[in-house]
Amino acid sequence: MNLIINILIAFVAFLHLYFLYFEMFAWTTKGPKIFRNFPKDLFEPTKSMAANQGLYNGFLAAGLIWTFFISNAIWKDNVALFFLGCVVVAGIYGSISVSKKIFIIQGLPALITILLILFS
């Protein structure tokens, strides 16, 4: 069970590292190809806002990666639950304010990992 939990934590962390990269470094190049409904002329003016979001995603990834360096199982679980909970809340907010797909891509893996931690 611990292996599955660790794989899922790593997966959620990897997603947020990708979000960091995308929002901080590829917003104006890859953004228009991914977000086709977003007006192309708004990518450049929103570049710094997207980079700020990317930075926050990086903090979530850092917190999740940190759990791999914590030897105390209870402390590790608590840190993981906190950062996974932040991801779930962000996924819920994103699904309400932007697109339902955000919860499926971002929140659902974190929620599944939380449940596995709580019931392991």
Backbone as a printed PyTorch tensor [residue, N CA C, xyz], in Angstrom:
tensor([[[  0.8220,  -1.1950,   0.0000],
         [  0.0000,   0.0000,   0.0000],
         [  0.8690,   1.2630,   0.0000]],

        [[  1.9640,   1.2210,   0.7890],
         [  2.8400,   2.3910,   0.8360],
         [  3.4380,   2.7070,  -0.5280]],

        [[  3.7470,   1.6760,  -1.2970],
         [  4.3030,   1.8970,  -2.6310],
         [  3.2870,   2.6220,  -3.5180]],

        [[  2.0410,   2.1960,  -3.4770],
         [  0.9860,   2.8430,  -4.2760],
         [  0.8100,   4.2980,  -3.8410]],

        [[  0.7980,   4.5260,  -2.5340],
         [  0.6610,   5.8910,  -2.0190],
         [  1.8330,   6.7520,  -2.4940]],

        [[  3.0430,   6.2230,  -2.3940],
         [  4.2140,   6.9820,  -2.8340],
         [  4.1770,   7.2770,  -4.3280]],

        [[  3.7240,   6.3170,  -5.1050],
         [  3.6040,   6.5350,  -6.5570],
         [  2.5860,   7.6430,  -6.8360]],

        [[  1.4640,   7.6000,  -6.1350],
         [  0.4390,   8.6280,  -6.3410],
         [  0.9170,  10.0030,  -5.8820]],

        [[  1.6170,  10.0700,  -4.7530],
         [  2.1700,  11.3540,  -4.3030],
         [  3.1470,  11.8850,  -5.3520]],

        [[  4.0050,  11.0080,  -5.8670],
         [  4.9570,  11.4200,  -6.8990],
         [  4.2280,  11.8810,  -8.1610]],

        [[  3.1430,  11.1990,  -8.5190],
         [  2.3640,  11.5830,  -9.7020],
         [  1.7680,  12.9760,  -9.5260]],

        [[  1.1540,  13.2380,  -8.3710],
         [  0.5570,  14.5540,  -8.1110],
         [  1.6510,  15.6260,  -8.0960]],

        [[  2.7980,  15.3210,  -7.4910],
         [  3.9160,  16.2700,  -7.4780],
         [  4.3960,  16.5490,  -8.9020]],

        [[  4.5120,  15.4820,  -9.7100],
         [  4.9420,  15.6540, -11.0940],
         [  3.9640,  16.5340, -11.8730]],

        [[  2.6750,  16.3020, -11.6830],
         [  1.6760,  17.1550, -12.3430],
         [  1.9110,  18.6210, -12.0200]],

        [[  2.1620,  18.8960, -10.7400],
         [  2.3320,  20.2910, -10.3330],
         [  3.6640,  20.8690, -10.7890]],

        [[  4.6750,  20.0270, -10.9580],
         [  5.9180,  20.4990, -11.5740],
         [  5.6770,  20.8410, -13.0420]],

        [[  4.8440,  20.0330, -13.7020],
         [  4.5040,  20.3440, -15.0920],
         [  3.7060,  21.6500, -15.1590]],

        [[  2.7490,  21.8280, -14.2510],
         [  1.9770,  23.0740, -14.2310],
         [  2.9080,  24.2670, -14.0070]],

        [[  3.9050,  24.0990, -13.1170],
         [  4.8900,  25.1600, -12.8800],
         [  5.5860,  25.5020, -14.1920]],

        [[  6.1170,  24.4860, -14.8600],
         [  6.8090,  24.7080, -16.1270],
         [  5.9000,  25.4010, -17.1380]],

        [[  4.7250,  24.8440, -17.3120],
         [  3.8070,  25.3670, -18.3200],
         [  3.4340,  26.8200, -18.0420]],

        [[  3.0440,  27.1090, -16.7990],
         [  2.5540,  28.4610, -16.4830],
         [  3.6800,  29.4820, -16.3650]],

        [[  4.8670,  29.0460, -15.9630],
         [  5.9680,  30.0030, -15.8040],
         [  6.8010,  30.1820, -17.0660]],

        [[  6.9290,  29.1250, -17.8700],
         [  7.8730,  29.1840, -18.9770],
         [  7.2680,  28.9320, -20.3610]],

        [[  6.0750,  28.3710, -20.4330],
         [  5.5110,  28.0290, -21.7450],
         [  4.1300,  28.6330, -21.9640]],

        [[  3.7410,  29.5740, -21.1240],
         [  2.3900,  30.1460, -21.2030],
         [  2.1030,  30.7570, -22.5660]],

        [[  3.0350,  31.5180, -23.0990],
         [  2.7720,  32.2050, -24.3690],
         [  3.0720,  31.3380, -25.5880]],

        [[  3.8330,  30.2550, -25.4140],
         [  4.1590,  29.4110, -26.5630],
         [  3.2140,  28.2150, -26.6840]],

        [[  3.0260,  27.4810, -25.5950],
         [  2.1590,  26.2970, -25.6310],
         [  0.7280,  26.6150, -25.2050]],

        [[  0.5510,  27.6940, -24.4710],
         [ -0.7700,  28.0600, -23.9660],
         [ -1.8430,  28.1780, -25.0420]],

        [[ -1.5630,  28.9250, -26.1160],
         [ -2.5940,  29.0630, -27.1570],
         [ -2.9970,  27.7400, -27.8090]],

        [[ -2.0920,  26.7670, -27.8110],
         [ -2.4040,  25.4590, -28.4040],
         [ -3.2810,  24.6210, -27.4700]],

        [[ -3.1240,  24.8290, -26.1680],
         [ -3.8700,  24.0370, -25.1870],
         [ -5.2050,  24.6950, -24.8500]],

        [[ -5.1720,  26.0120, -24.6210],
         [ -6.3860,  26.7360, -24.2570],
         [ -6.9290,  27.4610, -25.4830]],

        [[ -7.5800,  26.7220, -26.3430],
         [ -8.0670,  27.2750, -27.6070],
         [ -9.2130,  28.2730, -27.4280]],

        [[ -9.9610,  28.1570, -26.3190],
         [-11.0770,  29.0790, -26.0880],
         [-10.6360,  30.4040, -25.4820]],

        [[ -9.3930,  30.4710, -25.0290],
         [ -8.8440,  31.6940, -24.4330],
         [ -8.3350,  32.5740, -25.5760]],

        [[ -8.7280,  33.8420, -25.6240],
         [ -8.2870,  34.7130, -26.7300],
         [ -6.7570,  34.7840, -26.8300]],

        [[ -6.2360,  34.5610, -28.0190],
         [ -4.7860,  34.5140, -28.2160],
         [ -4.0920,  35.8110, -27.8360]],

        [[ -4.7890,  36.9090, -27.9900],
         [ -4.1520,  38.1940, -27.6800],
         [ -4.0240,  38.4350, -26.1670]],

        [[ -4.5880,  37.5680, -25.3340],
         [ -4.4940,  37.7430, -23.8820],
         [ -3.3650,  36.9410, -23.2380]],

        [[ -2.7010,  36.0920, -23.9900],
         [ -1.6360,  35.2870, -23.3900],
         [ -0.4650,  36.1510, -22.9280]],

        [[ -0.0300,  37.0660, -23.7710],
         [  1.1000,  37.9180, -23.3900],
         [  0.7540,  38.8180, -22.1890]],

        [[ -0.4110,  39.4790, -22.1770],
         [ -0.7260,  40.3190, -21.0110],
         [ -0.9350,  39.5340, -19.7070]],

        [[ -1.2660,  38.2580, -19.8060],
         [ -1.4920,  37.4630, -18.5940],
         [ -0.2960,  36.5920, -18.2300]],

        [[  0.8360,  36.8240, -18.8820],
         [  2.0300,  36.0060, -18.6670],
         [  2.4940,  36.0530, -17.2100]],

        [[  2.5360,  37.2260, -16.6060],
         [  3.0140,  37.3130, -15.2150],
         [  2.0070,  36.6940, -14.2460]],

        [[  0.7240,  36.8010, -14.5410],
         [ -0.2970,  36.1770, -13.6950],
         [ -0.1730,  34.6470, -13.7690]],

        [[  0.0250,  34.1200, -14.9580],
         [  0.1980,  32.6750, -15.1150],
         [  1.4680,  32.2120, -14.4020]],

        [[  2.5310,  33.0110, -14.4880],
         [  3.7820,  32.6500, -13.8070],
         [  3.5740,  32.6060, -12.2990]],

        [[  2.7760,  33.5190, -11.7800],
         [  2.4720,  33.5140, -10.3450],
         [  1.7330,  32.2260,  -9.9630]],

        [[  0.7810,  31.8220, -10.7750],
         [  0.0730,  30.5600, -10.5330],
         [  1.0440,  29.3810, -10.5990]],

        [[  1.9560,  29.4300, -11.5430],
         [  2.9430,  28.3740, -11.6770],
         [  3.8240,  28.2590, -10.4430]],

        [[  4.1700,  29.3990,  -9.8710],
         [  4.9740,  29.3970,  -8.6550],
         [  4.2370,  28.6990,  -7.5200]],

        [[  2.9550,  28.9840,  -7.3740],
         [  2.1590,  28.3070,  -6.3460],
         [  2.1000,  26.7980,  -6.5940]],

        [[  1.9720,  26.4010,  -7.8360],
         [  1.9930,  24.9720,  -8.1510],
         [  3.3390,  24.3570,  -7.7880]],

        [[  4.3910,  25.1190,  -7.9650],
         [  5.7120,  24.6470,  -7.5650],
         [  5.8120,  24.4300,  -6.0610]],

        [[  5.1860,  25.3150,  -5.2930],
         [  5.1820,  25.1390,  -3.8400],
         [  4.4320,  23.8720,  -3.4380]],

        [[  3.3260,  23.5830,  -4.1170],
         [  2.5950,  22.3430,  -3.8400],
         [  3.4660,  21.1310,  -4.1670]],

        [[  4.1390,  21.1740,  -5.3030],
         [  5.0230,  20.0670,  -5.6770],
         [  6.1500,  19.9170,  -4.6590]],

        [[  6.7290,  21.0270,  -4.2250],
         [  7.8290,  20.9670,  -3.2510],
         [  7.3670,  20.3330,  -1.9440]],

        [[  6.1730,  20.6940,  -1.5020],
         [  5.6470,  20.1080,  -0.2750],
         [  5.4370,  18.6130,  -0.4090]],

        [[  4.9480,  18.1850,  -1.5470],
         [  4.7360,  16.7510,  -1.7650],
         [  6.0620,  16.0060,  -1.8910]],

        [[  7.0250,  16.6030,  -2.5640],
         [  8.3450,  15.9790,  -2.6870],
         [  9.0170,  15.9060,  -1.3120]],

        [[  8.7950,  16.9060,  -0.4940],
         [  9.3560,  16.9280,   0.8620],
         [  8.9790,  15.6600,   1.6340]],

        [[  7.7800,  15.1440,   1.3960],
         [  7.3330,  13.9640,   2.1470],
         [  8.2560,  12.7590,   1.9490]],

        [[  8.9550,  12.7020,   0.8280],
         [  9.8590,  11.5750,   0.5800],
         [ 11.1300,  11.6420,   1.4350]],

        [[ 11.3460,  12.7580,   2.0870],
         [ 12.5390,  12.9360,   2.9160],
         [ 12.2220,  12.9220,   4.4090]],

        [[ 10.9790,  12.6400,   4.7590],
         [ 10.5610,  12.5970,   6.1570],
         [ 10.5550,  11.1360,   6.6000]],

        [[ 11.3180,  10.8300,   7.6330],
         [ 11.4240,   9.4350,   8.0740],
         [ 10.3160,   9.0290,   9.0470]],

        [[  9.7810,   9.9660,   9.8060],
         [  8.7080,   9.6640,  10.7490],
         [  7.4030,   9.4770,   9.9820]],

        [[  6.8060,   8.2860,  10.0590],
         [  5.6180,   7.9480,   9.2570],
         [  4.4270,   8.8620,   9.5510]],

        [[  4.2060,   9.1910,  10.8000],
         [  3.0620,  10.0480,  11.1530],
         [  3.2640,  11.4520,  10.6050]],

        [[  4.4510,  11.9840,  10.7930],
         [  4.7720,  13.3210,  10.2920],
         [  4.6670,  13.3410,   8.7600]],

        [[  5.1970,  12.3020,   8.1060],
         [  5.1320,  12.2110,   6.6470],
         [  3.6790,  12.2180,   6.1710]],

        [[  2.8430,  11.4070,   6.8120],
         [  1.4300,  11.3550,   6.4270],
         [  0.7490,  12.7050,   6.6270]],

        [[  1.0380,  13.3730,   7.7270],
         [  0.4070,  14.6700,   7.9990],
         [  0.8150,  15.7250,   6.9800]],

        [[  2.0860,  15.7550,   6.6400],
         [  2.5500,  16.7170,   5.6280],
         [  1.9160,  16.3930,   4.2800]],

        [[  1.9010,  15.1060,   3.9250],
         [  1.2860,  14.6990,   2.6590],
         [ -0.1980,  15.0580,   2.6310]],

        [[ -0.8970,  14.7890,   3.7330],
         [ -2.3340,  15.1180,   3.7900],
         [ -2.5720,  16.6050,   3.6380]],

        [[ -1.7170,  17.4270,   4.2500],
         [ -1.8840,  18.8800,   4.1200],
         [ -1.7410,  19.3120,   2.6630]],

        [[ -0.6520,  18.9300,   2.0160],
         [ -0.4190,  19.3860,   0.6420],
         [ -1.4080,  18.7610,  -0.3460]],

        [[ -1.7630,  17.4970,  -0.1330],
         [ -2.7870,  16.8730,  -0.9860],
         [ -4.1330,  17.5640,  -0.7810]],

        [[ -4.4350,  17.9440,   0.4640],
         [ -5.6680,  18.6800,   0.7410],
         [ -5.6920,  20.0170,   0.0110]],

        [[ -4.5510,  20.7040,  -0.0200],
         [ -4.4580,  21.9630,  -0.7770],
         [ -4.7480,  21.7320,  -2.2560]],

        [[ -4.2310,  20.6330,  -2.7930],
         [ -4.4630,  20.3020,  -4.1980],
         [ -5.9450,  20.0220,  -4.4400]],

        [[ -6.5780,  19.2830,  -3.5410],
         [ -8.0090,  18.9870,  -3.6930],
         [ -8.8240,  20.2810,  -3.6740]],

        [[ -8.5260,  21.1640,  -2.7390],
         [ -9.2540,  22.4400,  -2.6580],
         [ -9.0520,  23.2430,  -3.9370]],

        [[ -7.8210,  23.2920,  -4.4310],
         [ -7.5560,  23.9950,  -5.6880],
         [ -8.3120,  23.3510,  -6.8500]],

        [[ -8.3740,  22.0280,  -6.8490],
         [ -9.1100,  21.3200,  -7.9000],
         [-10.6020,  21.6040,  -7.8420]],

        [[-11.1500,  21.6570,  -6.6430],
         [-12.5730,  21.9770,  -6.4880],
         [-12.8470,  23.4030,  -6.9600]],

        [[-12.0130,  24.3260,  -6.5180],
         [-12.2040,  25.7220,  -6.9210],
         [-12.0680,  25.8740,  -8.4390]],

        [[-11.0670,  25.2070,  -9.0050],
         [-10.8830,  25.2700, -10.4550],
         [-12.0440,  24.6760, -11.2170]],

        [[-12.6240,  23.6140, -10.6780],
         [-13.7590,  22.9900, -11.3720],
         [-14.9950,  23.8770, -11.3230]],

        [[-15.1310,  24.6350, -10.2460],
         [-16.2770,  25.5490, -10.1200],
         [-16.0740,  26.7990, -10.9690]],

        [[-14.8610,  27.3300, -10.9580],
         [-14.6210,  28.6260, -11.5950],
         [-14.1560,  28.5460, -13.0460]],

        [[-13.5740,  27.4180, -13.4560],
         [-13.0140,  27.3530, -14.8080],
         [-13.5780,  26.1760, -15.6050]],

        [[-13.2610,  24.9420, -15.1680],
         [-13.6650,  23.7570, -15.9320],
         [-13.7180,  22.5380, -15.0210]],

        [[-14.7030,  21.7050, -15.2290],
         [-14.8480,  20.4730, -14.4440],
         [-13.6370,  19.5530, -14.6210]],

        [[-12.9630,  19.6600, -15.7730],
         [-11.8000,  18.8190, -16.0380],
         [-10.6850,  19.0570, -15.0280]],

        [[-10.6260,  20.2460, -14.4590],
         [ -9.5610,  20.5590, -13.5050],
         [ -9.6470,  19.6380, -12.2960]],

        [[-10.8500,  19.3810, -11.8150],
         [-10.9580,  18.4860, -10.6590],
         [-10.5350,  17.0720, -11.0250]],

        [[-10.9170,  16.6220, -12.2090],
         [-10.5830,  15.2600, -12.6240],
         [ -9.0620,  15.1000, -12.7710]],

        [[ -8.4170,  16.0730, -13.3890],
         [ -6.9720,  15.9860, -13.6250],
         [ -6.1740,  16.2610, -12.3490]],

        [[ -6.5830,  17.2640, -11.5920],
         [ -5.7910,  17.7270, -10.4600],
         [ -6.3050,  17.2000,  -9.1210]],

        [[ -7.5940,  17.3430,  -8.8840],
         [ -8.1390,  17.0290,  -7.5640],
         [ -8.3710,  15.5610,  -7.3020]],

        [[ -8.8280,  14.8320,  -8.2910],
         [ -9.1730,  13.4230,  -8.0860],
         [ -7.9730,  12.5530,  -7.6910]],

        [[ -6.8260,  12.6730,  -8.3700],
         [ -5.6810,  11.8740,  -7.9200],
         [ -5.2650,  12.2100,  -6.4770]],

        [[ -5.3320,  13.4820,  -6.1260],
         [ -4.9910,  13.8830,  -4.7550],
         [ -6.0030,  13.3290,  -3.7640]],

        [[ -7.2780,  13.3720,  -4.1170],
         [ -8.3220,  12.8500,  -3.2330],
         [ -8.1720,  11.3420,  -3.0300]],

        [[ -7.8930,  10.6170,  -4.0880],
         [ -7.6780,   9.1670,  -3.9820],
         [ -6.4840,   8.8850,  -3.0680]],

        [[ -5.4230,   9.6760,  -3.2220],
         [ -4.2420,   9.4810,  -2.3840],
         [ -4.5550,   9.7690,  -0.9270]],

        [[ -5.3290,  10.7980,  -0.6540],
         [ -5.7430,  11.1200,   0.7200],
         [ -6.5010,   9.9280,   1.3180]],

        [[ -7.4420,   9.3960,   0.5760],
         [ -8.2360,   8.2670,   1.0750],
         [ -7.3480,   7.0520,   1.3490]],

        [[ -6.3880,   6.7920,   0.4750],
         [ -5.4880,   5.6660,   0.6910],
         [ -4.6280,   5.8760,   1.9400]],

        [[ -4.1670,   7.0970,   2.1600],
         [ -3.3750,   7.3890,   3.3630],
         [ -4.2380,   7.1900,   4.6150]],

        [[ -5.4450,   7.7010,   4.5780],
         [ -6.3100,   7.6270,   5.7540],
         [ -6.7290,   6.2010,   6.0870]],

        [[ -6.8780,   5.3580,   5.0700],
         [ -7.3510,   4.0020,   5.3170],
         [ -6.2390,   2.9550,   5.2920]],

        [[ -4.9820,   3.4040,   5.2360],
         [ -3.8810,   2.4220,   5.2480],
         [ -3.3810,   2.1820,   6.6640]]])
